[in-house]
């Protein structure tokens, strides 16, 4: 599996339309975030945008009015269940066998984080839809896995969490050794670093893309609240200690960078009743020539963006305000999925 900074063919998005996730005026607020994201991202790489039947004309009109370069935005009609394409979308791997294909789609099962939010059958079929549409070979794996649950440096080292991959609501028939074997066989995982748990209010049970991200082959970005009384401090401190002691498959230590965590308390309980949202600056997306960074607090935004400019000197850094998006319990990385071989 390539690292996210490996050049993409395009980015896959799902246009928001689920009224249970985005009730009332929240849908319009999230649509505005999508338009901002699309406006930025389509200048750097093509976008494949899946839109539910009955919404296509509406979305086409919005894109036309926004005067985007339409040759870079490919709208496809598909009955999407929700926006979280990071978790249900295709996960590409390089084959190294150019006679077959440079890339293959690994098609994992998706059950909406343990069956929490039905229906999800249509989203579970997105990888096979993309494979057919673009004539890319794909492999069924027979295991539940969300893209937000894994992070790789592109050299065989993976980060994940016990609270997700070992959760019986995903793969009760598989133990840790069998799960590691699946990640090895289908994604090329040579070493897996297991963190503990995730953020309060994270209905995924603790996805890694809120906790720790590779920003280089041996450089990891993580997060820790400045206030030790913060509800997330004990878990994030424990994860930090695991990362500090971790090594790659050759025994090399990692360089660890720590960002502060934004406020996670929400003024209005989320749809599942949580008073916390999984807000984190780590849910960024590395695209061709640009990094899209979620921002939440004007007092800290510029300092955070300056940090990202240090981490990615060869890419533009664009902050997108994500308070309305994270109310639905996800952010920029959760709604994007990189595509290859198109």
C-alpha positions as CSV (number, residue, x, y, z in Angstrom):
1,X,0.0,0.0,0.0
2,X,1.5,3.4,-1.0
3,X,1.9,6.2,1.5
4,X,-0.6,8.9,1.0
5,X,2.0,11.3,-0.4
6,X,2.5,8.9,-3.3
7,X,1.2,10.7,-6.5
8,X,-2.6,10.2,-7.0
9,X,-4.6,9.8,-10.1
10,X,-7.6,11.4,-8.4
11,X,-9.5,11.9,-5.2
12,X,-12.8,10.1,-4.5
13,X,-15.6,12.1,-2.7
14,X,-19.2,11.4,-1.8
15,X,-21.6,14.4,-2.0
16,X,-23.4,14.8,1.4
17,X,-27.1,13.9,1.3
18,X,-27.8,11.7,4.4
19,X,-30.4,13.6,6.5
20,X,-29.8,11.5,9.6
21,X,-26.1,12.5,9.7
22,X,-26.8,16.1,8.7
23,X,-30.3,17.2,10.0
24,X,-31.8,20.6,9.4
25,X,-29.5,23.4,8.4
26,X,-26.4,21.2,9.0
27,X,-26.6,19.7,5.5
28,X,-26.3,23.1,3.9
29,X,-23.3,23.9,6.2
30,X,-21.5,20.7,5.2
31,X,-22.3,21.3,1.5
32,X,-20.5,24.6,1.8
33,X,-17.4,22.8,3.2
34,X,-17.5,20.4,0.3
35,X,-17.6,23.2,-2.2
36,X,-14.6,24.9,-0.5
37,X,-12.7,21.6,-0.5
38,X,-13.5,20.9,-4.1
39,X,-12.6,24.4,-5.2
40,X,-9.1,23.9,-3.7
41,X,-8.5,20.3,-4.5
42,X,-9.5,20.3,-8.1
43,X,-6.7,22.7,-8.9
44,X,-4.2,20.0,-7.9
45,X,-5.7,16.7,-9.0
46,X,-8.9,15.4,-10.6
47,X,-11.9,14.6,-8.4
48,X,-14.3,11.7,-8.8
49,X,-17.6,12.8,-7.1
50,X,-20.3,10.2,-6.4
51,X,-23.7,11.7,-6.1
52,X,-26.9,10.0,-5.1
53,X,-29.7,9.6,-7.7
54,X,-32.0,12.6,-7.8
55,X,-29.2,14.9,-6.6
56,X,-27.1,14.9,-9.8
57,X,-28.7,17.9,-11.5
58,X,-28.6,19.9,-8.3
59,X,-24.9,19.2,-7.8
60,X,-24.1,19.9,-11.5
61,X,-25.8,23.2,-11.2
62,X,-23.9,24.2,-8.0
63,X,-20.6,23.2,-9.7
64,X,-21.5,25.2,-12.8
65,X,-22.4,28.3,-10.7
66,X,-19.2,28.0,-8.8
67,X,-17.3,28.2,-12.1
68,X,-15.0,25.3,-11.3
69,X,-12.9,23.8,-14.0
70,X,-15.3,21.0,-14.9
71,X,-12.8,18.9,-16.8
72,X,-11.2,18.1,-13.4
73,X,-14.4,17.1,-11.6
74,X,-16.1,13.8,-12.8
75,X,-19.6,13.4,-11.4
76,X,-20.9,9.9,-11.3
77,X,-24.4,8.9,-10.1
78,X,-24.3,6.3,-7.4
79,X,-26.6,5.5,-4.4
80,X,-24.2,6.6,-1.6
81,X,-25.3,5.9,2.0
82,X,-23.1,8.6,3.5
83,X,-19.9,10.7,3.1
84,X,-17.3,8.6,4.8
85,X,-15.5,7.3,1.7
86,X,-12.2,6.9,3.5
87,X,-13.7,4.0,5.3
88,X,-15.8,2.4,2.6
89,X,-13.8,3.3,-0.5
90,X,-11.2,1.3,-2.5
91,X,-7.8,0.8,-0.9
92,X,-5.2,0.5,-3.7
93,X,-2.0,-1.4,-3.6
94,X,0.9,-1.4,-6.1
95,X,1.4,-4.8,-7.8
96,X,5.0,-4.5,-9.1
97,X,3.7,-6.6,-12.1
98,X,3.3,-4.2,-14.9
99,X,2.2,-7.0,-17.2
100,X,-1.0,-7.2,-15.1
101,X,-1.6,-3.7,-13.8
102,X,0.4,-1.1,-11.8
103,X,-2.4,-1.1,-9.2
104,X,-5.0,-3.4,-7.7
105,X,-8.0,-2.5,-5.5
106,X,-8.3,-4.4,-2.3
107,X,-12.0,-4.8,-1.5
108,X,-12.6,-5.0,2.2
109,X,-16.0,-5.4,3.9
110,X,-17.5,-2.3,5.4
111,X,-20.2,-2.5,8.1
112,X,-20.4,1.1,9.3
113,X,-18.1,0.7,12.3
114,X,-19.8,-2.4,13.7
115,X,-23.3,-2.0,12.3
116,X,-23.9,1.4,14.0
117,X,-25.5,3.2,11.1
118,X,-27.5,1.2,8.6
119,X,-28.0,1.1,5.8
120,X,-24.5,0.7,4.5
121,X,-24.8,-2.0,1.8
122,X,-24.4,0.5,-1.0
123,X,-21.3,2.1,0.4
124,X,-19.9,-1.4,0.9
125,X,-20.0,-1.9,-2.8
126,X,-18.1,1.3,-3.7
127,X,-14.8,-0.5,-4.3
128,X,-16.3,-2.9,-6.8
129,X,-18.1,0.0,-8.5
130,X,-14.9,1.9,-8.9
131,X,-13.1,-1.2,-10.1
132,X,-15.7,-1.8,-12.8
133,X,-16.0,1.8,-13.8
134,X,-12.3,2.3,-14.4
135,X,-11.5,-1.4,-15.3
136,X,-9.1,-1.9,-12.4
137,X,-8.4,-5.4,-11.0
138,X,-9.8,-5.9,-7.5
139,X,-9.5,-8.6,-4.8
140,X,-12.0,-9.6,-2.2
141,X,-10.3,-9.9,1.2
142,X,-13.1,-11.4,3.4
143,X,-12.3,-9.1,6.3
144,X,-13.9,-5.9,7.7
145,X,-11.5,-3.0,7.5
146,X,-12.0,0.8,7.2
147,X,-9.4,3.0,5.5
148,X,-9.3,5.3,8.5
149,X,-8.3,2.4,10.7
150,X,-4.8,2.1,9.1
151,X,-1.9,4.3,8.3
152,X,1.2,3.4,6.4
153,X,4.6,4.9,5.5
154,X,4.6,3.1,2.2
155,X,7.5,0.9,3.2
156,X,5.6,-1.8,5.0
157,X,5.1,-0.2,8.4
158,X,1.5,0.3,9.6
159,X,-0.2,2.1,12.5
160,X,-3.5,1.0,13.8
161,X,-5.5,0.7,17.1
162,X,-6.5,-2.3,19.2
163,X,-9.9,-0.7,19.9
164,X,-10.8,-0.9,16.2
165,X,-9.1,-3.9,14.6
166,X,-9.5,-6.2,17.6
167,X,-13.1,-5.1,18.2
168,X,-15.5,-8.1,17.9
169,X,-18.0,-5.8,16.1
170,X,-15.7,-6.1,13.0
171,X,-14.1,-9.5,12.8
172,X,-15.2,-11.7,15.7
173,X,-13.9,-14.8,13.7
174,X,-10.4,-13.5,13.5
175,X,-7.7,-13.1,16.2
176,X,-4.8,-10.7,16.2
177,X,-2.4,-13.0,14.4
178,X,-5.0,-13.7,11.6
179,X,-5.7,-10.0,11.2
180,X,-2.0,-9.2,10.9
181,X,-1.7,-11.9,8.3
182,X,-4.5,-10.4,6.2
183,X,-2.8,-6.9,6.4
184,X,0.4,-8.6,5.3
185,X,-1.1,-10.6,2.5
186,X,-3.2,-7.8,1.0
187,X,-1.5,-4.6,1.9
188,X,2.1,-5.6,2.3
189,X,2.3,-4.9,6.0
190,X,5.7,-6.0,7.3
191,X,5.3,-4.5,10.8
192,X,2.2,-3.2,12.6
193,X,2.4,-0.8,15.5
194,X,-0.7,-1.2,17.7
195,X,-1.9,1.9,19.6
196,X,-4.5,1.7,22.3
197,X,-7.7,3.6,21.9
198,X,-9.1,6.7,20.3
199,X,-10.8,10.0,21.1
200,X,-13.9,10.6,23.1
201,X,-16.9,11.0,20.8
202,X,-15.3,8.9,18.0
203,X,-18.0,6.6,16.9
204,X,-15.5,4.6,14.9
205,X,-14.1,3.1,18.2
206,X,-10.8,4.9,17.7
207,X,-9.5,5.4,14.1
208,X,-5.8,5.9,13.7
209,X,-6.3,8.9,11.4
210,X,-7.3,11.0,14.4
211,X,-4.4,9.8,16.5
212,X,-1.1,9.4,14.6
213,X,-0.1,10.0,10.9
214,X,3.1,9.4,9.0
215,X,4.5,12.5,7.4
216,X,7.6,10.7,6.3
217,X,9.0,7.2,6.2
218,X,10.3,7.5,9.7
219,X,8.4,10.6,10.9
220,X,5.1,10.4,12.8
221,X,2.8,13.3,13.7
222,X,0.6,12.7,16.8
223,X,-1.4,14.8,19.2
224,X,-1.7,15.5,23.0
225,X,-3.9,18.1,24.8
226,X,-2.1,20.8,26.6
227,X,-4.4,20.4,29.6
228,X,-3.7,17.2,31.5
229,X,-7.3,17.2,32.8
230,X,-8.6,16.9,29.3
231,X,-10.8,13.8,28.8
232,X,-8.5,12.6,26.0
233,X,-5.2,13.2,27.8
234,X,-4.7,9.7,29.4
235,X,-5.3,7.8,26.2
236,X,-3.3,10.1,24.0
237,X,-0.4,10.1,26.5
238,X,-0.4,6.3,26.4
239,X,-0.4,6.3,22.6
240,X,2.5,8.7,22.6
241,X,4.6,6.4,24.8
242,X,3.9,3.5,22.5
243,X,5.1,5.5,19.5
244,X,8.2,6.7,21.3
245,X,9.2,3.0,22.0
246,X,8.2,1.8,18.5
247,X,10.7,0.9,15.8
248,X,10.4,0.1,12.1
249,X,11.0,-3.4,10.7
250,X,14.8,-2.7,10.7
251,X,14.8,-1.5,14.4
252,X,15.0,2.2,13.6
253,X,13.2,4.6,16.0
254,X,10.8,7.2,14.6
255,X,10.9,10.9,14.9
256,X,7.8,12.0,16.7
257,X,6.2,15.4,16.3
258,X,3.3,16.4,18.7
259,X,0.6,18.8,17.9
260,X,-1.9,20.3,20.5
261,X,-5.5,19.1,20.3
262,X,-8.3,21.5,19.6
263,X,-11.4,21.7,21.8
264,X,-13.6,18.6,21.5
265,X,-16.6,19.6,23.6
266,X,-19.6,20.4,21.4
267,X,-22.3,22.9,22.3
268,X,-24.9,20.6,20.8
269,X,-24.9,16.8,21.3
270,X,-24.2,14.8,18.2
271,X,-26.7,12.4,16.6
272,X,-25.6,9.6,18.9
273,X,-25.8,11.8,22.0
274,X,-22.1,12.5,22.5
275,X,-21.0,15.8,24.0
276,X,-17.6,15.3,22.4
277,X,-16.5,15.3,18.8
278,X,-13.3,13.7,17.4
279,X,-11.7,17.1,16.5
280,X,-8.0,16.8,15.7
281,X,-5.6,18.5,13.4
282,X,-4.4,15.0,12.3
283,X,-7.3,14.4,10.1
284,X,-5.6,16.1,7.2
285,X,-5.3,14.9,3.6
286,X,-2.1,14.8,1.6
287,X,-2.9,15.4,-2.1
288,X,-0.8,16.2,-5.2
289,X,0.9,19.5,-4.4
290,X,-1.3,20.4,-1.4
291,X,-2.2,19.4,2.1
292,X,-5.8,20.1,3.3
293,X,-5.8,20.7,7.0
294,X,-8.9,20.9,9.3
295,X,-8.9,24.0,11.5
296,X,-11.2,24.7,14.4
297,X,-9.9,27.7,16.4
298,X,-8.9,31.1,15.0
299,X,-6.6,31.6,17.9
300,X,-4.5,28.6,16.9
301,X,-5.2,28.2,13.2
302,X,-2.2,30.1,11.8
303,X,0.3,28.5,14.2
304,X,-1.0,25.0,13.1
305,X,-0.8,25.9,9.4
306,X,2.7,27.2,9.9
307,X,3.7,23.8,11.4
308,X,2.3,22.0,8.4
309,X,4.3,24.3,6.1
310,X,7.4,23.1,7.9
311,X,6.3,19.5,7.6
312,X,5.5,19.8,3.9
313,X,7.7,22.5,2.4
314,X,7.1,21.2,-1.2
315,X,3.3,21.4,-0.9
316,X,0.8,24.2,-0.5
317,X,-1.0,24.2,2.8
318,X,-4.7,25.0,2.9
319,X,-6.8,25.2,6.0
320,X,-10.5,24.4,5.9
321,X,-12.8,25.2,8.8
322,X,-14.3,21.9,9.9
323,X,-16.4,22.5,13.0
324,X,-19.6,21.8,11.1
325,X,-18.1,18.7,9.5
326,X,-16.7,17.2,12.6
327,X,-20.1,17.4,14.3
328,X,-21.0,14.5,12.1
329,X,-18.0,12.7,13.7
330,X,-15.4,12.9,10.9
331,X,-13.3,15.5,9.1
332,X,-11.2,16.0,5.9
333,X,-9.4,12.7,5.9
334,X,-12.6,10.8,6.6
335,X,-14.3,12.2,3.5
336,X,-11.5,11.7,1.0
337,X,-9.9,8.6,-0.6
338,X,-7.0,8.6,-3.0
339,X,-7.3,6.8,-6.3
340,X,-4.5,5.3,-8.5
341,X,-4.2,3.8,-11.9
342,X,-7.1,5.6,-13.5
